[in-house]
C-alpha cells in the first residue's frame, strides 16, 4: 500500500564518456596509432637501457631510440614527422638516455629534413626508407661527436666509436622497419603518389 519513493530506479539514459567525446572511427584509429608509436619507442628505450647497454662491440653500443625516431620520421609525412620528432626527442632527453639537450634539435631537424627529402624526391619503399634513415643516423652521430668535441667531453680518437655506434644503429633499422610500417598502416596510409 505504501510504496517507498526509491523502490524503482529507471535505467541510466546518459551516454557514456566515449559517446560524449564524439570521436569518429578514423580519429580513434589515429589515437591508437600514435599510442602504439609511443609504446614502441618506450620498449626501444627499455631494451636499449636495460639489455643493450651491457653489450659493447669495440666500446660501442646501439642507439635504438634515436634510430626509431629517425626511421619513424622518414616514414611519416613532413608535418607529422616534425611534431613527432620534437615530442619524442624531448621525451628521450627527459628519460636521461640522450647524450645531451642538443639531441632535441638534432633529431627534430634531421627527421623533418629527411622526411621532406624522401617525400619530395624518392619513391616509397624499403630501400629508400633505410637509405634516408641511415643517412640521418650517420649525420646525427657525426653531429653528436662534433658537439661533444666542442664541449670537451670527448677527443678526436673516439670518432671511430661514434661511427661504429651509428653503424650498429643502422643495422638495427631493418628489424624496426616492419614494426613501424605496420603501426603506420593503422587508420589508413598517408602516402599519396
C-alpha positions in Angstrom: 0.0 0.0 0.0 2.7 2.4 0.9 5.4 2.4 -1.6 8.8 3.7 -0.9 9.8 6.5 -3.1 13.0 4.9 -4.2 11.9 1.3 -4.9 12.1 1.6 -8.7 15.2 3.1 -10.3 15.0 3.6 -14.1 17.9 2.7 -16.3 20.5 5.3 -16.8 19.9 7.2 -20.1 23.1 9.3 -20.1 25.5 8.3 -22.8 28.9 7.0 -21.6 32.1 9.0 -21.6 33.1 7.7 -25.0 29.8 8.9 -26.5 30.5 12.4 -25.1 33.8 12.6 -26.9 32.3 12.4 -30.3 35.4 10.7 -31.8 35.0 9.2 -35.3 36.4 5.8 -36.2 39.3 7.5 -38.0 40.2 9.6 -35.0 40.1 6.6 -32.7 42.5 4.7 -35.1 44.7 7.8 -35.2 44.9 7.9 -31.4 45.7 4.2 -31.4 48.5 4.6 -34.0 50.2 7.4 -32.1 49.9 5.5 -28.8 51.5 2.5 -30.4 54.3 4.7 -31.8 54.9 5.9 -28.2 54.8 2.4 -26.8 57.3 1.2 -29.4 59.7 3.9 -28.5 59.2 3.1 -24.8 60.1 -0.5 -25.5 63.1 0.5 -27.5 64.2 2.7 -24.6 63.9 -0.2 -22.2 65.7 -2.6 -24.4 68.5 -0.1 -25.0 69.0 0.9 -21.4 68.4 -2.5 -19.7 69.9 -5.0 -22.1 71.9 -3.5 -24.9 73.8 -1.1 -22.7 75.8 -4.1 -21.3 76.6 -5.4 -24.8 79.5 -3.5 -26.3 81.3 -4.1 -29.6 84.7 -2.3 -29.6 83.3 0.0 -27.0 80.2 1.0 -29.0 76.6 0.1 -28.5 73.4 0.9 -30.4 71.1 3.9 -30.0 67.8 2.3 -30.6 65.6 5.2 -29.6 67.2 7.7 -31.9 67.2 5.1 -34.7 63.5 4.5 -34.1 62.7 8.2 -34.0 64.5 8.9 -37.3 63.1 5.8 -39.0 59.6 6.8 -38.0 60.1 10.4 -39.2 61.2 9.1 -42.6 58.0 7.0 -42.8 55.7 9.9 -41.8 54.7 13.0 -43.8 56.9 16.0 -43.0 54.4 18.0 -40.8 53.6 14.9 -38.7 57.3 13.9 -38.7 58.4 17.3 -37.2 55.9 17.2 -34.4 56.6 13.5 -33.7 60.3 14.1 -33.7 60.0 17.1 -31.4 57.8 15.4 -28.8 59.7 12.1 -28.9 63.1 13.7 -28.7 62.0 15.7 -25.7 60.9 12.5 -24.0 64.1 10.8 -25.0 66.1 13.6 -23.4 64.0 13.6 -20.2 64.5 9.9 -19.9 68.1 10.5 -19.2 69.4 8.3 -22.0 70.2 11.0 -24.5 73.8 12.3 -24.8 72.7 16.0 -24.3 70.0 18.6 -24.7 71.1 19.2 -28.2 69.6 15.9 -29.3 66.2 17.5 -29.2 67.2 19.9 -32.0 69.3 17.4 -33.9 66.6 14.7 -34.1 63.8 17.2 -34.9 65.7 18.9 -37.7 67.2 15.8 -39.2 64.0 13.8 -39.0 62.0 16.6 -40.7 64.5 17.4 -43.4 65.0 13.7 -44.4 61.2 13.2 -44.4 60.9 16.2 -46.8 63.7 14.9 -49.0 62.2 11.4 -49.1 58.7 12.7 -49.8 59.8 15.0 -52.5 62.4 13.1 -54.4 62.2 9.3 -53.7 59.7 6.6 -54.1 58.1 4.7 -51.2 60.0 1.5 -50.4 62.1 -0.4 -48.0 65.5 0.6 -49.6 64.7 4.3 -49.8 63.5 4.4 -46.3 66.6 2.7 -45.0 68.9 4.9 -47.0 67.3 8.1 -45.7 67.1 6.9 -42.1 70.6 5.5 -42.3 71.9 8.8 -43.7 70.1 10.7 -40.9 71.6 8.4 -38.3 75.1 8.9 -39.5 74.6 12.7 -39.7 73.2 12.5 -36.1 76.2 10.6 -34.9 78.7 12.9 -36.5 76.9 16.0 -35.1 76.8 14.4 -31.6 80.6 13.8 -32.0 81.3 17.3 -33.1 79.2 18.8 -30.2 80.8 16.5 -27.7 84.2 17.5 -29.0 83.3 21.2 -28.8 82.1 20.8 -25.2 85.3 18.9 -24.3 83.6 15.6 -23.3 85.5 13.5 -25.9 88.6 13.6 -28.1 89.4 13.1 -31.8 90.5 9.5 -31.2 86.9 8.4 -30.4 85.5 9.3 -33.9 85.5 5.7 -34.9 83.5 4.8 -31.8 80.7 7.2 -32.9 80.8 5.9 -36.5 80.6 2.3 -35.2 77.7 3.3 -32.9 75.9 4.8 -35.9 76.6 1.6 -37.9 75.2 -0.6 -35.2 72.1 1.6 -35.0 71.7 1.4 -38.8 72.0 -2.4 -38.6 69.0 -2.4 -36.2 66.8 -0.4 -38.5 65.8 -3.3 -40.8 64.4 -5.1 -37.7 62.5 -2.0 -36.7 61.1 -1.2 -40.1 58.3 -3.8 -40.2 57.1 -2.7 -36.7 56.8 1.0 -37.7 55.3 0.2 -41.1 52.6 -2.0 -39.6 51.8 0.7 -36.9 51.7 3.3 -39.7 49.0 1.3 -41.6 46.6 1.7 -38.7 43.9 4.1 -39.8 45.0 4.2 -43.5 48.2 5.1 -45.2 49.1 8.7 -45.5 51.4 8.3 -48.6 49.9 9.7 -51.8 51.7 9.4 -55.1 
